[in-house]
């Protein structure tokens, strides 16, 4: 029996969200990142997945991004100050 808060196709969602998140940091900050953790928000509250990790060139520089897994649109990103100066927009 599947719990009411279980998200179907989690593996596929994680894979696609990871690609979207990596592309976001490359496009917006010219920075490659590595996501090391993921967390699905409670399904009854939102359809978001949180990805956290670090900048590839510096494991001490942590990043986090929140993505809607229905649309794969970025909801929010936590970006360290050193990356803000690299913003492309």
TORPA-4810 file (N, C-alpha, C, O; in nm, 3 decimals):
<nodes>
NODE_1_0.083_-0.119_0.000_0.000_0.000_0.000_0.087_0.124_0.000_0.183_0.133_0.076_X
NODE_2_0.055_0.218_-0.083_0.130_0.342_-0.095_0.068_0.446_-0.002_-0.053_0.464_-0.001_X
NODE_3_0.154_0.514_0.075_0.104_0.617_0.165_0.050_0.736_0.088_0.088_0.759_-0.027_X
NODE_4_-0.039_0.811_0.151_-0.103_0.924_0.082_-0.005_1.037_0.054_-0.033_1.125_-0.027_X
NODE_5_0.111_1.036_0.120_0.208_1.142_0.099_0.324_1.098_0.010_0.421_1.172_-0.006_X
NODE_6_0.314_0.979_-0.048_0.419_0.930_-0.135_0.403_0.990_-0.275_0.294_0.992_-0.332_X
NODE_7_0.513_1.038_-0.327_0.513_1.097_-0.461_0.548_0.988_-0.561_0.653_0.925_-0.549_X
NODE_8_0.462_0.965_-0.661_0.494_0.863_-0.762_0.610_0.909_-0.851_0.633_1.028_-0.868_X
NODE_9_0.682_0.813_-0.906_0.793_0.841_-0.998_0.902_0.928_-0.935_0.956_1.016_-1.002_X
NODE_10_0.935_0.904_-0.809_1.033_0.988_-0.741_1.168_0.990_-0.812_1.231_1.096_-0.823_X
NODE_11_1.214_0.875_-0.859_1.344_0.869_-0.926_1.349_0.959_-1.048_1.446_1.032_-1.069_X
NODE_12_1.245_0.955_-1.128_1.237_1.037_-1.248_1.231_1.185_-1.211_1.295_1.268_-1.275_X
NODE_13_1.155_1.219_-1.107_1.143_1.358_-1.063_1.278_1.408_-1.013_1.320_1.519_-1.048_X
NODE_14_1.347_1.328_-0.933_1.478_1.369_-0.881_1.575_1.394_-0.996_1.648_1.493_-0.996_X
NODE_15_1.575_1.304_-1.094_1.665_1.317_-1.210_1.636_1.446_-1.288_1.729_1.521_-1.319_X
NODE_16_1.510_1.471_-1.318_1.475_1.590_-1.396_1.499_1.718_-1.316_1.550_1.816_-1.370_X
NODE_17_1.462_1.717_-1.187_1.485_1.835_-1.103_1.634_1.865_-1.091_1.673_1.982_-1.091_X
NODE_18_1.716_1.762_-1.081_1.861_1.781_-1.074_1.912_1.849_-1.200_1.993_1.942_-1.192_X
NODE_19_1.865_1.805_-1.316_1.907_1.867_-1.442_1.862_2.013_-1.448_1.939_2.099_-1.490_X
NODE_20_1.739_2.041_-1.407_1.687_2.178_-1.407_1.770_2.265_-1.312_1.806_2.378_-1.347_X
NODE_21_1.799_2.213_-1.193_1.877_2.289_-1.095_2.019_2.317_-1.143_2.069_2.428_-1.127_X
NODE_22_2.083_2.216_-1.200_2.219_2.236_-1.251_2.220_2.340_-1.362_2.308_2.426_-1.365_X
NODE_23_2.123_2.333_-1.452_2.114_2.430_-1.562_2.090_2.571_-1.508_2.147_2.668_-1.558_X
NODE_24_2.006_2.584_-1.405_1.978_2.714_-1.345_2.108_2.779_-1.294_2.133_2.896_-1.323_X
NODE_25_2.189_2.705_-1.221_2.312_2.763_-1.166_2.414_2.794_-1.275_2.490_2.890_-1.263_X
NODE_26_2.416_2.716_-1.381_2.505_2.747_-1.494_2.456_2.871_-1.567_2.534_2.962_-1.595_X
NODE_27_2.326_2.876_-1.597_2.270_2.989_-1.673_2.274_3.119_-1.593_2.308_3.224_-1.648_X
NODE_28_2.239_3.113_-1.465_2.227_3.234_-1.385_2.358_3.280_-1.322_2.379_3.400_-1.303_X
NODE_29_2.446_3.186_-1.288_2.566_3.220_-1.212_2.696_3.167_-1.274_2.802_3.181_-1.214_X
NODE_30_2.688_3.106_-1.391_2.805_3.046_-1.457_2.881_2.955_-1.361_3.004_2.958_-1.356_X
NODE_31_2.807_2.876_-1.286_2.867_2.792_-1.182_2.811_2.651_-1.189_2.690_2.631_-1.197_X
NODE_32_2.901_2.553_-1.186_2.859_2.414_-1.182_2.839_2.372_-1.038_2.921_2.404_-0.951_X
NODE_33_2.730_2.301_-1.013_2.698_2.256_-0.878_2.678_2.106_-0.875_2.658_2.042_-0.979_X
NODE_34_2.686_2.050_-0.755_2.659_1.908_-0.735_2.556_1.898_-0.624_2.579_1.943_-0.512_X
NODE_35_2.442_1.837_-0.656_2.339_1.817_-0.556_2.366_1.685_-0.485_2.391_1.582_-0.549_X
NODE_36_2.362_1.689_-0.354_2.395_1.570_-0.274_2.276_1.519_-0.193_2.277_1.406_-0.145_X
NODE_37_2.173_1.602_-0.177_2.056_1.562_-0.100_1.929_1.614_-0.167_1.931_1.714_-0.238_X
NODE_38_1.821_1.544_-0.143_1.690_1.590_-0.192_1.586_1.562_-0.085_1.601_1.473_-0.002_X
NODE_39_1.480_1.641_-0.090_1.370_1.622_0.005_1.241_1.665_-0.063_1.231_1.776_-0.116_X
NODE_40_1.143_1.577_-0.061_1.011_1.611_-0.114_0.933_1.681_-0.003_0.926_1.632_0.110_X
NODE_41_0.874_1.794_-0.036_0.789_1.864_0.059_0.659_1.782_0.075_0.623_1.708_-0.016_X
NODE_42_0.590_1.794_0.189_0.464_1.720_0.206_0.369_1.747_0.089_0.338_1.862_0.057_X
NODE_43_0.323_1.640_0.027_0.242_1.650_-0.095_0.114_1.729_-0.075_0.066_1.793_-0.169_X
NODE_44_0.058_1.725_0.046_-0.066_1.798_0.070_-0.042_1.948_0.086_-0.137_2.026_0.084_X
NODE_45_0.085_1.990_0.104_0.117_2.132_0.117_0.166_2.193_-0.014_0.129_2.305_-0.049_X
NODE_46_0.251_2.120_-0.085_0.304_2.170_-0.212_0.359_2.053_-0.292_0.378_1.943_-0.240_X
NODE_47_0.383_2.078_-0.416_0.445_1.978_-0.503_0.586_2.022_-0.536_0.622_2.039_-0.652_X
NODE_48_0.666_2.041_-0.432_0.802_2.089_-0.448_0.902_1.986_-0.399_0.875_1.906_-0.310_X
NODE_49_1.019_1.991_-0.462_1.133_1.912_-0.419_1.245_2.011_-0.389_1.270_2.104_-0.465_X
NODE_50_1.311_1.988_-0.277_1.425_2.071_-0.237_1.552_1.992_-0.267_1.566_1.876_-0.227_X
NODE_51_1.644_2.055_-0.338_1.774_1.995_-0.366_1.881_2.078_-0.297_1.878_2.201_-0.305_X
NODE_52_1.974_2.012_-0.231_2.083_2.085_-0.168_2.214_2.018_-0.204_2.220_1.899_-0.233_X
NODE_53_2.319_2.098_-0.201_2.450_2.047_-0.236_2.553_2.157_-0.224_2.549_2.239_-0.131_X
NODE_54_2.647_2.158_-0.319_2.755_2.255_-0.312_2.806_2.290_-0.452_2.776_2.222_-0.550_X
NODE_55_2.883_2.397_-0.457_2.950_2.435_-0.581_3.058_2.331_-0.607_3.131_2.293_-0.515_X
NODE_56_3.070_2.284_-0.731_3.167_2.178_-0.763_3.310_2.220_-0.730_3.389_2.139_-0.683_X
NODE_57_3.343_2.347_-0.755_3.479_2.394_-0.735_3.511_2.420_-0.587_3.627_2.438_-0.552_X
NODE_58_3.408_2.422_-0.501_3.430_2.452_-0.360_3.323_2.384_-0.276_3.210_2.433_-0.267_X
NODE_59_3.356_2.271_-0.217_3.258_2.193_-0.141_3.205_2.268_-0.019_3.101_2.231_0.036_X
NODE_60_3.274_2.373_0.024_3.229_2.451_0.139_3.121_2.553_0.102_3.056_2.609_0.191_X
NODE_61_3.102_2.577_-0.027_3.001_2.673_-0.072_2.871_2.599_-0.098_2.853_2.537_-0.203_X
NODE_62_2.780_2.606_-0.002_2.655_2.531_-0.008_2.549_2.607_-0.088_2.543_2.730_-0.086_X
NODE_63_2.467_2.531_-0.157_2.356_2.587_-0.234_2.231_2.504_-0.208_2.238_2.388_-0.166_X
NODE_64_2.116_2.565_-0.235_1.989_2.495_-0.220_1.891_2.553_-0.321_1.894_2.673_-0.350_X
NODE_65_1.804_2.468_-0.372_1.706_2.514_-0.469_1.574_2.440_-0.446_1.573_2.322_-0.409_X
NODE_66_1.464_2.509_-0.467_1.331_2.453_-0.452_1.264_2.453_-0.589_1.254_2.558_-0.654_X
NODE_67_1.218_2.338_-0.632_1.161_2.322_-0.767_1.023_2.259_-0.757_1.004_2.161_-0.685_X
NODE_68_0.927_2.315_-0.831_0.793_2.256_-0.842_0.806_2.135_-0.935_0.844_2.150_-1.051_X
NODE_69_0.773_2.016_-0.885_0.794_1.897_-0.967_0.679_1.867_-1.063_0.684_1.769_-1.136_X
NODE_70_0.577_1.951_-1.064_0.473_1.938_-1.167_0.515_2.014_-1.293_0.492_1.968_-1.405_X
NODE_71_0.576_2.131_-1.273_0.614_2.217_-1.386_0.764_2.227_-1.406_0.810_2.274_-1.510_X
NODE_72_0.842_2.184_-1.307_0.988_2.196_-1.304_1.033_2.341_-1.317_1.133_2.372_-1.382_X
NODE_73_0.956_2.430_-1.254_0.992_2.571_-1.245_1.060_2.595_-1.111_1.024_2.536_-1.009_X
NODE_74_1.158_2.683_-1.113_1.231_2.719_-0.992_1.139_2.802_-0.904_1.082_2.902_-0.949_X
NODE_75_1.124_2.762_-0.779_1.043_2.837_-0.683_1.130_2.932_-0.601_1.089_3.044_-0.571_X
NODE_76_1.250_2.885_-0.566_1.338_2.964_-0.481_1.477_2.902_-0.488_1.493_2.782_-0.510_X
NODE_77_1.578_2.986_-0.469_1.716_2.936_-0.462_1.789_3.011_-0.352_1.777_3.133_-0.339_X
NODE_78_1.864_2.937_-0.274_1.949_2.997_-0.172_2.090_2.996_-0.228_2.151_2.891_-0.250_X
NODE_79_2.140_3.118_-0.249_2.268_3.135_-0.319_2.364_3.212_-0.228_2.327_3.317_-0.175_X
NODE_80_2.485_3.162_-0.208_2.582_3.234_-0.125_2.625_3.365_-0.189_2.618_3.382_-0.311_X
NODE_81_2.669_3.459_-0.105_2.708_3.593_-0.152_2.811_3.588_-0.264_2.802_3.667_-0.358_X
NODE_82_2.908_3.498_-0.255_3.014_3.495_-0.356_2.960_3.462_-0.495_3.024_3.495_-0.595_X
NODE_83_2.843_3.398_-0.504_2.784_3.370_-0.635_2.698_3.486_-0.684_2.680_3.502_-0.805_X
NODE_84_2.645_3.566_-0.594_2.558_3.677_-0.635_2.630_3.773_-0.729_2.568_3.830_-0.818_X
NODE_85_2.760_3.789_-0.709_2.838_3.879_-0.797_2.851_3.823_-0.938_2.881_3.898_-1.031_X
NODE_86_2.829_3.692_-0.954_2.841_3.628_-1.084_2.708_3.624_-1.160_2.701_3.572_-1.271_X
NODE_87_2.603_3.679_-1.099_2.468_3.672_-1.160_2.471_3.728_-1.301_2.527_3.834_-1.326_X
NODE_88_2.410_3.655_-1.392_2.412_3.692_-1.534_2.307_3.797_-1.570_2.325_3.868_-1.669_X
NODE_89_2.200_3.808_-1.494_2.091_3.900_-1.531_2.114_4.036_-1.473_2.033_4.126_-1.494_X
</nodes>
